[in-house]
Amino acid sequence: MMKNRIETTLKFYFITDDHAPNLAPLDQVRTALSAGATIVQYRHKSFTLDDYHLAATIGDLCRQNQVPFLINDHVLLAKALGADGVHLGQEDTAPGLARQILGTEAIIGLSVSNLQELQISDLTDCDYIGTGPAFATRTKPDAKPVRGPMGLARVAEVSPLPVVAIGGITADTAESCFQAGADGVAVISFITRAADPLRNALAFGKACGCHPR
């Protein structure tokens, strides 16, 4: 059901921030959902089993709000949690193997930062791609060079799949990403590290055309 309307599902794409100094991941998700987030990705690069209960609680919260819940990188964690899918990097598990493990209904996304990566990526088992960084970002110290709306447009123009823009996107810059061809925009620090997270989340949701819950 969720995959049948994947472009709409990707519109307001919230990603958790395990290093946010003043807002815990569960509160981040509550804030994003209340502002109309349409999909949530749990991202924790140093995940251990001690974090399992938190991830499960976030997943339950997403289900209560009928919002797809994805896991970043960890396919087996996604399987254990009954998540709706995964988002994979170029060096993570192959999408084909993720599809075998998670099944035909899972949502599988793949990071593609430029045209060269798009050309070499096997998208057979993917439902969307994430591309960026669209703007400078504080939450990925290993982020690739900023692509800007023009770089985003180049990828969106030739991508056979829906495109999610990521990287430093705010309520003020979201529209430029949509104009460049993105089907959705991902957000992290504009919400998670804001002085007023709910205010920023509501502004971001409005920029995406989403309604508060």
N, C-alpha and C positions, 0 to 999 in steps of 0.2 A: 504494500500500500504506500509506504513512504517513498519507495523508489519510483513509483508512477508519477510523482510530482517533485522530482529531485531538484529542479531549478528553484522552485518556491522554497523547498526545504533548506537550501543553501543560503538564502537571502541574508540572514543575520546569524553569522557563524561565530559562536563564542568558544574561545579556547582558554582553559584554566591556566593559572600562573602560580606555580608552587613556590616561587621566590618573592611574591608580593609581600611587602613588609607589614601592611596593616589590614589586609583582607584575606581571610582563609579561603581555600578553594571552594568549600561548601557554600560559604556566604557569597562568593563570587558568582556561583551558579544560580543561587537564589535571586541575586540582583539582576543578572542577565535574563533569566526567565521572566521575572516580573516586568521587564522592559520589552518583552516580546521576542527574545531569541528563538530562532527556528531550528537550531541544531547546536549541540554541545559536544566539544571534544575534550576529553580528559588527557592532559599532557603532563607527564612527570618523568623527566629523563633519568632520575635516580630512584625510580620506583623500587620498593622492596615489599615483602609480604606484610610488613607493618602498616602499609598504606592501603591494604586490600579493603578493609572495612569502609574507609573514606570513599574509595572509588565505587564500592557497591552502593553506598548511601547516595552518592551523586547520581548513579544510574537509576536508582529508585525514584529520585526526585524528577528526573527527566521523564520517566515513564508516567508518573502521576500527571505530568503536564503534556503528555503525548508529544514529546519532543525527542527526536532521534539522539541517541547517546553513542558517541564514537570513542575509541581508545587510540591514542597516538602510539604507533610502533608495535605495541605488544599484542600480537595476534592471539596467543594463548590466554592472556588476561581477558581479552575481549570475549573469547569463547567461554571462559570460566564465569564471567559476569553476565553472560547473555546479552552483551552489548549489541547495538544495531549495526556495528561495523568498525572499521579501522581507518586511520590515515597513515600512510606509509611514506617514508623518505626513499630517495634513490638507492640508498645502501641498506635498506631494511629488508624484511621478508618480501619475496617476490609476490606481486598481486595474485598470480595464478595459484600459488600455494595457499595464500590467505583465503582465496575463494574456496579451495578444497576444504579447508578447515572450518570456515564460517558458513558456508552454504550459499545457495543461489540468491537468497533474499538479502544478504548482507550488503551494506553500503561500503564500498572500498574507494578511498581517495589516494591519490599519488602526488607528491610534490614534484613539480616541474618548473625549474627556475628560468629557463630560457628556451629558445627555439631548438638549440642543439640537443638539450635533454629531451625535449618533446619528440624529436625525430628518432632518438634511440630507445624511447620507452615503449614497452609493450603494454598497450592500454586495453587489451582484450577483456580483461577481468576487472577493469576499473569503471566507476560510475561518474567520477569527476576528477579534475586536477586542481591542485592549489599552486598558485604561482606568485612569485615575489622575490625579495621584498619590494612592495610598491613604493614605500617611503622608508626613511631611516627608522630602525626599531631598537628598543632598549632591552627586549626580552630574549633575543637570540644573539649572544655574543659571537657566534660563528656564522652569522647571517652572510649571505652572498651579496655582491654589489647591488645597490638600489637600482631597480629597473625603471621606476616611474610609470606614469600612466601610458606613455608611449611604448615602453617595453611590454607592459601588460596587454596593450592593444595588439601588438604583434603576435603574442601567443594566443590570445582569444580569437583572433581572426582565422587561425588555421587549426585550432583545437577541435577535434571531433566530439569532445565531451564538454559539459558545463565547466565553467572556470570560476574558482574562488580566489579573489585577490587577498593577499596577506602581507603584513609588515607595516607597522606604524600608521595604520589607518584610523582616522578620527571621524567624528560626525561631520566635520567640515570638508573632509576629503573623500568620503564614501561615494558621493555623487560622481566624482571624476573617475572613479573605478568602474561604476556602472556604465558611464558614458564610453569608457574604453572597451566595453564588451563583457565585463564580469557579470556572472549570474548571481554571485554572492560576495560578501566582504567579511573577512575574518577580523576579529578584534580581540586584543588581550589588554595591553597596558592602559589604553584609553579608559578602560573601566577599572581594571584591577589595581592600578596605582594612582587613581584619581583622588583628589581631596574630597570629592563628593561622588562616589561610584554610582549611586542610583541616578543622580542628575545626568551624568555622562551616558549611562546606559540608556536612559530614556531618550536623550538626544540622538544617540546612535540608532536606536530602534526607529525613531521618527525619520531619520535620513534613509533608512532601509524600507520605509513604508510599512513598518510592522506596528501592531497595536499592543499596548501594555496588557498584561494579564491581571 
